[in-house]
């Protein structure tokens, strides 16, 4: 059962953020009659995993949406875990040639208490300012694997892209972060787009969520707590074993089987002491 809750640095220019802000605040956005510009009511993303030609979608894909702050690939981001992004204009026509750096899962880099603000995910910890021993990457944009094709399609493969093979995973050591967020927003050319649970589902039926074996601590101003698996993470899952899935304990069901049990506990224990340079450096 799934109950949604109540890195590589890329191009996030001021005009990118301004466009997104204008789009989300204006009832009649200036681009409404311009082709070649993403339309948020038609463009969308879909969770996928497995083979690109015959992908798993929906909950068959989201069960692989699990991160480690080291991005080590050991039980995390399996099966080419990714989202497929489809960019369409207001007439439903595909927009090809959108640069990879203009298609982003957007992070603020930390919390407001830590001095990070913006329109990205605000509970993902991905900064070197507070996490410098070891030094963690400053992740603001998880960019697409490549530009959109003639069908307006590209992919964001979470662990990292494989050059020449969009939708296929290769570990990118600059994609490391801690914690989770109730929504990881997806932007295209500065415009926030919505998700579909499957390609045939309605727009708005899915919000991007990625669980993390680093699920406790790190949101305050204490240094070097933001991207590391500690005894606090192990204890959080241990005390939740056997309890009902709620919007809080949803994040502890790391294997997505609808219960919090020994398998979830074992996943966290297997990543104990993983941080930005352990076990893999970089």
MOUR-V316979 format. One record per pair of residues at least 4 apart in sequence whose ideal C-beta (glycine too) atoms are under 6 Angstrom apart, sorted by the first residue. I is the first residue (numbers start at 1). J is the second residue. Records with the same first field share a line. If there is no record, write none. Layout:
I->J / J
This chain:
1->245 / 258
3->245 / 247 / 250
5->182 / 247 / 250
6->247
7->137 / 139 / 142 / 174 / 175
8->172 / 174
9->138 / 140
10->101 / 141 / 143
11->101
12->16 / 140 / 141
16->190
19->190
20->119 / 187 / 190 / 192
22->26
23->29 / 191
31->37
35->89
36->95
38->43 / 87 / 188 / 189 / 191
39->43 / 89 / 90
40->191 / 193
42->88 / 92
43->87 / 88 / 193
44->86 / 193 / 194 / 196 / 203
45->83 / 85 / 186 / 195
46->57 / 84 / 196 / 199
47->61 / 62 / 83
48->55 / 57 / 61 / 82 / 84
49->56 / 61 / 64 / 79 / 80 / 81
50->55 / 56 / 79
52->167
56->60 / 61
57->61 / 198
58->197 / 198
63->256
64->78 / 79 / 81
65->81 / 210
66->76 / 211 / 254
67->76 / 210 / 212
68->72 / 76 / 213 / 271 / 274
69->176 / 178 / 214 / 227 / 274 / 275
70->274 / 280
71->175 / 176
72->279 / 280
73->171
75->267
77->81 / 158 / 159
80->168 / 169
81->158
82->155 / 156 / 157 / 167
83->156
84->155
85->103 / 154
86->152 / 153
87->95 / 98 / 148 / 152 / 188
88->92 / 94 / 152
89->93 / 95
94->151 / 152
95->152
96->148 / 149 / 150
97->147
98->102 / 147 / 148
99->147
100->143 / 144 / 146 / 147
101->143
102->189
103->144 / 154 / 188
104->141 / 143 / 187
105->142 / 156 / 184 / 186
106->120 / 185 / 187
107->120 / 121 / 124 / 126 / 139 / 140
108->116 / 118 / 120 / 122
109->116 / 126 / 127 / 140
110->114 / 116 / 125 / 127
111->219
112->117
113->220
114->130
121->181 / 184
123->179 / 181
124->177 / 179 / 181
125->178 / 179 / 218 / 226 / 227
126->139 / 177
127->138
128->132 / 135 / 136 / 138
130->223 / 226
131->136 / 224 / 226 / 227
133->224
134->276 / 277
136->176 / 227 / 276
137->174 / 176
139->177
142->156
144->154 / 156
145->155 / 157 / 161 / 166
146->154 / 166
148->152 / 154
149->153
155->166 / 167
157->161 / 169
159->169 / 171
160->170 / 171 / 172 / 175
162->168 / 170
173->282
176->276
178->214 / 218 / 226 / 227
179->212 / 218
180->211 / 212 / 251
183->207
184->208
185->192
186->193
187->192
188->193
194->203 / 204
195->206 / 207
196->201 / 203 / 205 / 206
197->201 / 205 / 206
201->205
211->251 / 254
213->229 / 268 / 271
214->229 / 233
215->233 / 251
216->232 / 233 / 236
217->225 / 232
218->225 / 226
227->275 / 276
228->275
229->233 / 271 / 272 / 274
233->268
234->238 / 268 / 269
237->252 / 264 / 265 / 268
238->265
240->249 / 252 / 260
241->260 / 261
243->249
245->249 / 250 / 253
252->260 / 264
253->260
254->264 / 267
255->263 / 264
260->264
262->266
274->278
277->281
